[in-house]
Amino acid sequence: MFFNNTTWTKELKSIHNIDNPISLKDIRHRIESFYYGDSFLGFQTDVECCLRNGVSDEPVSSQTYQAASRLIFAFRSLVKEFKRSQIEIR
């Protein structure tokens, strides 16, 4: 679900009414094409959007919801750790 965007995009738009479907494959392509430039926030926003899309309209008990929830938590923890490592203390 998170990886392939061709059929997934159509499904999200039609069934789940998600306005901004994005997959990890799309994000990887954006990284490879330097789409984000120096914008970590753009990258962070896209990843969180992809993962949030995974939990929308899913029952809490579903495997998709559980996987996306764990990934969101792990990603946010990594972002915090990364940001702390980038702070320069003088």
C-alpha positions in Angstrom: 0.0 0.0 0.0 2.7 2.5 0.9 5.0 1.4 -1.9 3.2 1.4 -5.2 1.3 4.5 -6.3 -0.3 3.6 -9.6 -3.4 1.7 -8.5 -3.2 2.9 -4.9 -3.6 6.6 -6.0 -6.8 5.8 -7.9 -8.2 3.8 -5.0 -7.4 6.5 -2.4 -9.0 9.2 -4.6 -12.1 7.3 -5.4 -12.9 5.1 -2.4 -11.2 7.0 0.5 -11.5 10.6 -0.8 -7.8 11.3 0.0 -6.8 14.5 -1.6 -3.0 14.1 -1.5 -2.2 10.4 -2.1 1.6 9.8 -2.0 3.6 6.6 -1.8 7.0 5.8 -0.5 7.9 5.2 -4.1 6.9 8.8 -5.0 9.0 10.1 -2.1 12.0 8.0 -3.2 11.7 9.5 -6.7 11.5 13.0 -5.2 14.7 12.4 -3.2 16.5 11.0 -6.3 15.4 14.0 -8.4 16.4 16.5 -5.6 12.8 17.7 -5.4 13.2 18.6 -1.8 16.5 20.5 -2.2 17.4 21.6 1.4 13.9 21.3 2.6 13.7 18.7 5.3 10.3 20.0 6.2 9.0 19.1 2.7 10.4 15.5 3.0 8.9 15.2 6.6 5.5 16.4 5.4 5.4 14.0 2.5 6.4 11.0 4.7 3.9 11.9 7.4 1.2 12.4 4.7 1.9 9.0 3.2 1.7 7.3 6.6 -1.4 9.2 7.7 -3.1 8.1 4.4 -2.4 4.6 5.6 -4.6 5.0 8.7 -7.4 7.0 7.2 -10.7 5.0 6.9 -9.0 1.9 8.3 -10.4 0.1 11.3 -8.0 0.4 14.3 -7.7 -3.4 14.4 -6.5 -3.7 10.7 -2.9 -4.6 9.9 -2.6 -1.5 7.7 -3.6 0.8 10.5 -1.3 -0.9 13.0 1.6 -0.9 10.6 1.1 2.8 9.6 0.7 3.8 13.3 4.0 2.1 14.3 5.7 3.7 11.3 4.4 7.2 12.2 5.6 6.8 15.8 9.0 5.6 14.7 9.4 8.3 12.0 8.5 11.1 14.4 11.0 9.7 16.9 13.7 9.7 14.3 12.9 13.2 13.2 13.2 14.5 16.7 16.5 12.7 17.1 17.8 14.1 13.8 16.7 17.6 14.7 18.4 17.4 18.1 21.6 16.2 16.4 21.5 19.2 14.1 21.3 21.9 16.8 24.6 23.6 17.3 25.3 24.6 20.9 27.9 27.4 21.3 
